[in-house]
Amino acid sequence: MRTLFIIASVLCISFAAWAQTQWLDSPEAKEFRDRVVQLALIYGESSGIDLEGYKVETKEVKKLGDVCGYVEVVTSKDGKETRRETIRACKAH
């Protein structure tokens, strides 16, 4: 019985991680993240909460001329970091 509980728990955790990755890689989540990144390129930093409750915080860490830069993007949910990346981005025209 205990083994069955452990297997069920592992499956639930695996499914939750898979669902989280699916959302973070979805076109909707990427579009939201890109908008917050654009604001960081303009103001130096920005943040917002998407439709699924993920908080996206951005901070420009290095300018590359007047138009582009490197932006650190930290995504979290319920206070727990789910993804951290530094991306190269350019201001939209």
N, CA, C and O atoms as a GROMACS GRO file, in nm:
protein
  372
    1MET      N    1   0.082  -0.119   0.000
    1MET     CA    2   0.000   0.000   0.000
    1MET      C    3   0.086   0.126   0.000
    1MET      O    4   0.058   0.222  -0.071
    2ARG      N    5   0.192   0.123   0.081
    2ARG     CA    6   0.281   0.239   0.087
    2ARG      C    7   0.350   0.262  -0.048
    2ARG      O    8   0.367   0.376  -0.092
    3THR      N    9   0.390   0.153  -0.114
    3THR     CA   10   0.454   0.164  -0.245
    3THR      C   11   0.360   0.229  -0.346
    3THR      O   12   0.402   0.312  -0.426
    4LEU      N   13   0.234   0.192  -0.341
    4LEU     CA   14   0.134   0.250  -0.432
    4LEU      C   15   0.120   0.401  -0.406
    4LEU      O   16   0.109   0.479  -0.500
    5PHE      N   17   0.122   0.441  -0.279
    5PHE     CA   18   0.114   0.582  -0.244
    5PHE      C   19   0.234   0.659  -0.298
    5PHE      O   20   0.220   0.768  -0.352
    6ILE      N   21   0.353   0.600  -0.284
    6ILE     CA   22   0.475   0.665  -0.332
    6ILE      C   23   0.471   0.679  -0.483
    6ILE      O   24   0.506   0.785  -0.536
    7ILE      N   25   0.428   0.576  -0.553
    7ILE     CA   26   0.418   0.582  -0.699
    7ILE      C   27   0.318   0.690  -0.741
    7ILE      O   28   0.346   0.766  -0.833
    8ALA      N   29   0.203   0.696  -0.676
    8ALA     CA   30   0.102   0.796  -0.707
    8ALA      C   31   0.156   0.937  -0.682
    8ALA      O   32   0.131   1.028  -0.761
    9SER      N   33   0.229   0.955  -0.574
    9SER     CA   34   0.288   1.086  -0.542
    9SER      C   35   0.388   1.129  -0.648
    9SER      O   36   0.389   1.244  -0.692
   10VAL      N   37   0.473   1.036  -0.690
   10VAL     CA   38   0.573   1.067  -0.793
   10VAL      C   39   0.504   1.102  -0.924
   10VAL      O   40   0.547   1.195  -0.993
   11LEU      N   41   0.399   1.030  -0.959
   11LEU     CA   42   0.325   1.060  -1.082
   11LEU      C   43   0.261   1.198  -1.076
   11LEU      O   44   0.263   1.271  -1.175
   12CYS      N   45   0.204   1.236  -0.962
   12CYS     CA   46   0.142   1.367  -0.948
   12CYS      C   47   0.246   1.478  -0.960
   12CYS      O   48   0.223   1.578  -1.028
   13ILE      N   49   0.361   1.459  -0.896
   13ILE     CA   50   0.468   1.559  -0.903
   13ILE      C   51   0.519   1.570  -1.046
   13ILE      O   52   0.543   1.680  -1.096
   14SER      N   53   0.536   1.456  -1.112
   14SER     CA   54   0.583   1.457  -1.251
   14SER      C   55   0.484   1.527  -1.342
   14SER      O   56   0.524   1.604  -1.429
   15PHE      N   57   0.355   1.501  -1.324
   15PHE     CA   58   0.253   1.566  -1.406
   15PHE      C   59   0.251   1.717  -1.382
   15PHE      O   60   0.239   1.794  -1.477
   16ALA      N   61   0.263   1.758  -1.257
   16ALA     CA   62   0.264   1.902  -1.225
   16ALA      C   63   0.384   1.970  -1.289
   16ALA      O   64   0.370   2.080  -1.343
   17ALA      N   65   0.500   1.907  -1.285
   17ALA     CA   66   0.619   1.965  -1.348
   17ALA      C   67   0.601   1.972  -1.499
   17ALA      O   68   0.640   2.072  -1.561
   18TRP      N   69   0.543   1.869  -1.559
   18TRP     CA   70   0.518   1.868  -1.703
   18TRP      C   71   0.420   1.979  -1.741
   18TRP      O   72   0.442   2.050  -1.839
   19ALA      N   73   0.311   1.994  -1.665
   19ALA     CA   74   0.211   2.097  -1.695
   19ALA      C   75   0.272   2.236  -1.682
   19ALA      O   76   0.243   2.325  -1.763
   20GLN      N   77   0.357   2.256  -1.581
   20GLN     CA   78   0.424   2.385  -1.562
   20GLN      C   79   0.512   2.416  -1.682
   20GLN      O   80   0.508   2.526  -1.735
   21THR      N   81   0.592   2.318  -1.725
   21THR     CA   82   0.680   2.339  -1.840
   21THR      C   83   0.599   2.366  -1.965
   21THR      O   84   0.638   2.450  -2.046
   22GLN      N   85   0.487   2.296  -1.982
   22GLN     CA   86   0.402   2.318  -2.098
   22GLN      C   87   0.354   2.462  -2.103
   22GLN      O   88   0.358   2.526  -2.208
   23TRP      N   89   0.308   2.516  -1.989
   23TRP     CA   90   0.259   2.654  -1.987
   23TRP      C   91   0.373   2.752  -2.014
   23TRP      O   92   0.358   2.841  -2.097
   24LEU      N   93   0.486   2.736  -1.944
   24LEU     CA   94   0.596   2.831  -1.959
   24LEU      C   95   0.651   2.834  -2.101
   24LEU      O   96   0.707   2.935  -2.144
   25ASP      N   97   0.636   2.725  -2.174
   25ASP     CA   98   0.682   2.718  -2.312
   25ASP      C   99   0.572   2.747  -2.414
   25ASP      O  100   0.595   2.740  -2.534
   26SER      N  101   0.453   2.780  -2.367
   26SER     CA  102   0.340   2.806  -2.457
   26SER      C  103   0.356   2.942  -2.524
   26SER      O  104   0.426   3.029  -2.472
   27PRO      N  105   0.293   2.961  -2.639
   27PRO     CA  106   0.299   3.092  -2.707
   27PRO      C  107   0.244   3.206  -2.620
   27PRO      O  108   0.296   3.317  -2.624
   28GLU      N  109   0.140   3.178  -2.541
   28GLU     CA  110   0.080   3.282  -2.457
   28GLU      C  111   0.178   3.328  -2.348
   28GLU      O  112   0.192   3.447  -2.323
   29ALA      N  113   0.245   3.232  -2.283
   29ALA     CA  114   0.340   3.266  -2.178
   29ALA      C  115   0.460   3.339  -2.238
   29ALA      O  116   0.511   3.434  -2.178
   30LYS      N  117   0.506   3.295  -2.354
   30LYS     CA  118   0.620   3.360  -2.420
   30LYS      C  119   0.584   3.503  -2.460
   30LYS      O  120   0.666   3.594  -2.444
   31GLU      N  121   0.464   3.524  -2.510
   31GLU     CA  122   0.422   3.659  -2.549
   31GLU      C  123   0.421   3.752  -2.427
   31GLU      O  124   0.465   3.867  -2.435
   32PHE      N  125   0.369   3.702  -2.315
   32PHE     CA  126   0.365   3.782  -2.192
   32PHE      C  127   0.507   3.815  -2.146
   32PHE      O  128   0.538   3.930  -2.115
   33ARG      N  129   0.593   3.712  -2.143
   33ARG     CA  130   0.732   3.733  -2.101
   33ARG      C  131   0.800   3.836  -2.191
   33ARG      O  132   0.872   3.923  -2.142
   34ASP      N  133   0.778   3.826  -2.321
   34ASP     CA  134   0.841   3.920  -2.415
   34ASP      C  135   0.797   4.065  -2.388
   34ASP      O  136   0.877   4.157  -2.403
   35ARG      N  137   0.670   4.084  -2.350
   35ARG     CA  138   0.623   4.219  -2.318
   35ARG      C  139   0.693   4.274  -2.194
   35ARG      O  140   0.729   4.391  -2.190
   36VAL      N  141   0.711   4.189  -2.093
   36VAL     CA  142   0.779   4.232  -1.970
   36VAL      C  143   0.927   4.260  -2.000
   36VAL      O  144   0.984   4.353  -1.943
   37VAL      N  145   0.989   4.180  -2.088
   37VAL     CA  146   1.127   4.204  -2.129
   37VAL      C  147   1.139   4.339  -2.199
   37VAL      O  148   1.233   4.414  -2.174
   38GLN      N  149   1.043   4.371  -2.287
   38GLN     CA  150   1.045   4.500  -2.356
   38GLN      C  151   1.042   4.616  -2.258
   38GLN      O  152   1.112   4.716  -2.276
   39LEU      N  153   0.962   4.603  -2.153
   39LEU     CA  154   0.956   4.708  -2.051
   39LEU      C  155   1.088   4.721  -1.977
   39LEU      O  156   1.127   4.832  -1.940
   40ALA      N  157   1.157   4.610  -1.954
   40ALA     CA  158   1.289   4.616  -1.890
   40ALA      C  159   1.389   4.689  -1.978
   40ALA      O  160   1.474   4.762  -1.928
   41LEU      N  161   1.379   4.671  -2.110
   41LEU     CA  162   1.469   4.742  -2.201
   41LEU      C  163   1.442   4.893  -2.198
   41LEU      O  164   1.534   4.973  -2.221
   42ILE      N  165   1.320   4.932  -2.170
   42ILE     CA  166   1.284   5.074  -2.164
   42ILE      C  167   1.315   5.134  -2.027
   42ILE      O  168   1.375   5.241  -2.018
   43TYR      N  169   1.273   5.065  -1.919
   43TYR     CA  170   1.281   5.120  -1.784
   43TYR      C  171   1.392   5.063  -1.697
   43TYR      O  172   1.414   5.111  -1.586
   44GLY      N  173   1.462   4.960  -1.745
   44GLY     CA  174   1.567   4.898  -1.665
   44GLY      C  175   1.522   4.774  -1.592
   44GLY      O  176   1.601   4.682  -1.571
   45GLU      N  177   1.394   4.771  -1.554
   45GLU     CA  178   1.337   4.652  -1.490
   45GLU      C  179   1.186   4.658  -1.499
   45GLU      O  180   1.128   4.764  -1.523
   46SER      N  181   1.123   4.543  -1.481
   46SER     CA  182   0.978   4.536  -1.487
   46SER      C  183   0.932   4.403  -1.427
   46SER      O  184   1.012   4.312  -1.405
   47SER      N  185   0.802   4.392  -1.402
   47SER     CA  186   0.746   4.265  -1.355
   47SER      C  187   0.597   4.261  -1.387
   47SER      O  188   0.535   4.365  -1.411
   48GLY      N  189   0.542   4.142  -1.386
   48GLY     CA  190   0.400   4.124  -1.409
   48GLY      C  191   0.360   3.981  -1.376
   48GLY      O  192   0.445   3.893  -1.362
   49ILE      N  193   0.230   3.960  -1.362
   49ILE     CA  194   0.177   3.827  -1.332
   49ILE      C  195   0.089   3.784  -1.449
   49ILE      O  196  -0.003   3.856  -1.488
   50ASP      N  197   0.120   3.666  -1.504
   50ASP     CA  198   0.046   3.620  -1.622
   50ASP      C  199  -0.087   3.553  -1.584
   50ASP      O  200  -0.123   3.547  -1.467
   51LEU      N  201  -0.158   3.505  -1.684
   51LEU     CA  202  -0.292   3.446  -1.665
   51LEU      C  203  -0.293   3.322  -1.577
   51LEU      O  204  -0.396   3.290  -1.516
   52GLU      N  205  -0.180   3.252  -1.569
   52GLU     CA  206  -0.172   3.131  -1.486
   52GLU      C  207  -0.113   3.157  -1.348
   52GLU      O  208  -0.091   3.064  -1.272
   53GLY      N  209  -0.088   3.284  -1.316
   53GLY     CA  210  -0.037   3.320  -1.184
   53GLY      C  211   0.114   3.317  -1.171
   53GLY      O  212   0.166   3.324  -1.060
   54TYR      N  213   0.186   3.306  -1.283
   54TYR     CA  214   0.331   3.310  -1.278
   54TYR      C  215   0.377   3.455  -1.277
   54TYR      O  216   0.333   3.535  -1.358
   55LYS      N  217   0.467   3.488  -1.184
   55LYS     CA  218   0.523   3.622  -1.177
   55LYS      C  219   0.650   3.624  -1.260
   55LYS      O  220   0.740   3.541  -1.241
   56VAL      N  221   0.658   3.719  -1.352
   56VAL     CA  222   0.775   3.735  -1.438
   56VAL      C  223   0.842   3.865  -1.398
   56VAL      O  224   0.783   3.972  -1.410
   57GLU      N  225   0.967   3.855  -1.351
   57GLU     CA  226   1.044   3.972  -1.312
   57GLU      C  227   1.164   3.984  -1.406
   57GLU      O  228   1.235   3.886  -1.430
   58THR      N  229   1.186   4.103  -1.460
   58THR     CA  230   1.296   4.123  -1.554
   58THR      C  231   1.383   4.239  -1.510
   58THR      O  232   1.337   4.333  -1.444
   59LYS      N  233   1.510   4.230  -1.548
   59LYS     CA  234   1.605   4.337  -1.515
   59LYS      C  235   1.711   4.338  -1.624
   59LYS      O  236   1.773   4.236  -1.653
   60GLU      N  237   1.732   4.455  -1.684
   60GLU     CA  238   1.838   4.466  -1.784
   60GLU      C  239   1.972   4.460  -1.712
   60GLU      O  240   1.998   4.539  -1.621
   61VAL      N  241   2.057   4.366  -1.752
   61VAL     CA  242   2.185   4.348  -1.685
   61VAL      C  243   2.303   4.402  -1.766
   61VAL      O  244   2.410   4.425  -1.711
   62LYS      N  245   2.282   4.423  -1.898
   62LYS     CA  246   2.389   4.479  -1.981
   62LYS      C  247   2.329   4.540  -2.107
   62LYS      O  248   2.255   4.474  -2.179
   63LYS      N  249   2.363   4.665  -2.131
   63LYS     CA  250   2.317   4.732  -2.254
   63LYS      C  251   2.408   4.692  -2.369
   63LYS      O  252   2.529   4.674  -2.351
   64LEU      N  253   2.349   4.678  -2.486
   64LEU     CA  254   2.424   4.653  -2.609
   64LEU      C  255   2.384   4.762  -2.708
   64LEU      O  256   2.305   4.739  -2.800
   65GLY      N  257   2.437   4.880  -2.689
   65GLY     CA  258   2.397   4.993  -2.771
   65GLY      C  259   2.267   5.053  -2.720
   65GLY      O  260   2.230   5.034  -2.605
   66ASP      N  261   2.199   5.126  -2.808
   66ASP     CA  262   2.074   5.193  -2.770
   66ASP      C  263   1.951   5.105  -2.780
   66ASP      O  264   1.846   5.137  -2.723
   67VAL      N  265   1.961   4.994  -2.853
   67VAL     CA  266   1.842   4.917  -2.887
   67VAL      C  267   1.836   4.781  -2.819
   67VAL      O  268   1.727   4.733  -2.787
   68CYS      N  269   1.950   4.718  -2.796
   68CYS     CA  270   1.952   4.580  -2.745
   68CYS      C  271   2.019   4.572  -2.608
   68CYS      O  272   2.084   4.667  -2.564
   69GLY      N  273   2.002   4.459  -2.543
   69GLY     CA  274   2.065   4.434  -2.415
   69GLY      C  275   2.043   4.293  -2.369
   69GLY      O  276   1.968   4.217  -2.431
   70TYR      N  277   2.109   4.258  -2.260
   70TYR     CA  278   2.086   4.129  -2.195
   70TYR      C  279   1.991   4.153  -2.078
   70TYR      O  280   2.011   4.245  -1.999
   71VAL      N  281   1.889   4.070  -2.069
   71VAL     CA  282   1.787   4.085  -1.966
   71VAL      C  283   1.777   3.956  -1.886
   71VAL      O  284   1.763   3.848  -1.942
   72GLU      N  285   1.786   3.970  -1.754
   72GLU     CA  286   1.764   3.855  -1.666
   72GLU      C  287   1.614   3.841  -1.645
   72GLU      O  288   1.546   3.938  -1.612
   73VAL      N  289   1.563   3.720  -1.665
   73VAL     CA  290   1.420   3.692  -1.650
   73VAL      C  291   1.404   3.584  -1.543
   73VAL      O  292   1.455   3.474  -1.556
   74VAL      N  293   1.331   3.618  -1.437
   74VAL     CA  294   1.305   3.524  -1.329
   74VAL      C  295   1.154   3.500  -1.324
   74VAL      O  296   1.075   3.593  -1.310
   75THR      N  297   1.115   3.374  -1.337
   75THR     CA  298   0.974   3.336  -1.332
   75THR      C  299   0.951   3.257  -1.204
   75THR      O  300   1.027   3.166  -1.172
   76SER      N  301   0.844   3.292  -1.131
   76SER     CA  302   0.813   3.223  -1.007
   76SER      C  303   0.663   3.207  -0.992
   76SER      O  304   0.584   3.278  -1.056
   77LYS      N  305   0.625   3.114  -0.909
   77LYS     CA  306   0.484   3.094  -0.877
   77LYS      C  307   0.473   3.059  -0.729
   77LYS      O  308   0.547   2.974  -0.679
   78ASP      N  309   0.382   3.126  -0.661
   78ASP     CA  310   0.363   3.105  -0.517
   78ASP      C  311   0.494   3.123  -0.441
   78ASP      O  312   0.522   3.051  -0.344
   79GLY      N  313   0.575   3.220  -0.485
   79GLY     CA  314   0.699   3.250  -0.416
   79GLY      C  315   0.814   3.155  -0.446
   79GLY      O  316   0.922   3.171  -0.390
   80LYS      N  317   0.794   3.057  -0.534
   80LYS     CA  318   0.899   2.960  -0.567
   80LYS      C  319   0.947   2.984  -0.709
   80LYS      O  320   0.868   2.988  -0.804
   81GLU      N  321   1.078   3.000  -0.723
   81GLU     CA  322   1.136   3.022  -0.855
   81GLU      C  323   1.119   2.897  -0.941
   81GLU      O  324   1.152   2.786  -0.900
   82THR      N  325   1.066   2.918  -1.062
   82THR     CA  326   1.047   2.805  -1.154
   82THR      C  327   1.141   2.810  -1.273
   82THR      O  328   1.168   2.707  -1.335
   83ARG      N  329   1.191   2.928  -1.305
   83ARG     CA  330   1.283   2.942  -1.419
   83ARG      C  331   1.361   3.071  -1.404
   83ARG      O  332   1.307   3.174  -1.365
   84ARG      N  333   1.490   3.063  -1.437
   84ARG     CA  334   1.577   3.182  -1.438
   84ARG      C  335   1.662   3.173  -1.564
   84ARG      O  336   1.724   3.070  -1.591
   85GLU      N  337   1.664   3.281  -1.639
   85GLU     CA  338   1.742   3.282  -1.763
   85GLU      C  339   1.786   3.424  -1.794
   85GLU      O  340   1.722   3.520  -1.752
   86THR      N  341   1.894   3.436  -1.867
   86THR     CA  342   1.938   3.565  -1.918
   86THR      C  343   1.930   3.556  -2.069
   86THR      O  344   1.988   3.467  -2.131
   87ILE      N  345   1.856   3.651  -2.128
   87ILE     CA  346   1.835   3.647  -2.272
   87ILE      C  347   1.883   3.776  -2.338
   87ILE      O  348   1.889   3.881  -2.274
   88ARG      N  349   1.917   3.766  -2.464
   88ARG     CA  350   1.951   3.883  -2.544
   88ARG      C  351   1.823   3.929  -2.610
   88ARG      O  352   1.753   3.850  -2.674
   89ALA      N  353   1.791   4.058  -2.596
   89ALA     CA  354   1.666   4.110  -2.653
   89ALA      C  355   1.691   4.248  -2.711
   89ALA      O  356   1.782   4.320  -2.670
   90CYS      N  357   1.607   4.284  -2.808
   90CYS     CA  358   1.613   4.417  -2.870
   90CYS      C  359   1.477   4.481  -2.863
   90CYS      O  360   1.374   4.412  -2.868
   91LYS      N  361   1.474   4.613  -2.850
   91LYS     CA  362   1.348   4.685  -2.845
   91LYS      C  363   1.270   4.664  -2.973
   91LYS      O  364   1.325   4.666  -3.083
   92ALA      N  365   1.140   4.644  -2.957
   92ALA     CA  366   1.051   4.628  -3.072
   92ALA      C  367   1.034   4.762  -3.141
   92ALA      O  368   1.041   4.867  -3.077
   93HIS      N  369   1.012   4.758  -3.270
   93HIS     CA  370   0.995   4.884  -3.346
   93HIS      C  371   0.851   4.923  -3.353
   93HIS      O  372   0.818   5.025  -3.412
   0.00000   0.00000   0.00000
